[in-house]
Amino acid sequence: MNYPFYNFEKFGDDLIYNKYFTMDELKEDSFIIPHPNGDLSVKFPPVFDSSVPLRVKSKGFNEERLI
């Protein structure tokens, strides 16, 4: 399921969000990700591989929460 207004898609209970960073953004300590329950501030790890997804644990989205 796609949610184009948030620029993410839902896969099971996981939300997949693709974010592209500028060189200036990569110099920051953290970045903001939109989420249906409110924006999330995520810290950049000290070292990361851009070919490996960053994961935010326990922040997926289960539709049962809406009922």
N, C-alpha and C positions, 0 to 999 in steps of 0.2 A: 504494500500500500504506500502510495506517495503522498507527501504533504508539501507541495511546492511552495506554499506560503511561508514555511519554515526552512525550506531547502534541506529537508531530511526525508528519509523513507523508513518505513517500519518493516522489520523482518523478524517475525515471531514476536517476542517481547523486547527485541533490541531496536534501538533507534540508530540509524546510520546517518551521520551528518558529515558532509564533505566541506572542509574549510580550506581556503587557500590563503597563505600568509605572505605579506610583503616582507622585505628585508627588515624594515623598521619594526614591524610587529614581532618578528623573531627575536628582537633585542629586549622585548618586554618580559616580565616574570610570569604573566598569565594572560589568558584570553577568555572571551565570553562565548558561550554556546547557547543558542535559544533552546528552550525545552517547554513542553506543554504546561508544566507546573511552575514555570519561571526560569529566567536565565541562570545558567551555571557558570561559575568562574572556575577555570581549570588552569592549574599551574603547569608550565612547561617542565618536563623532566630535565635534569642537568645535561643529559646526552640522549638524543633520540634519532632514530632512523626514519626518515620521511616515507619509506616504503612499507613501514609497519604501522598499522592503525593505533592511535592512542585510544585507550578505553577508559570510560568513567564507570566504575563499578556501582551496581545497584541503582542506576539511573535510566534503565530502560522504561518502557511504557506499556503497562498491561491494561487493555481496554476494560477489564472487569472492574477496575477502579472507578470507572465512569458510572457504573450502575448503582 
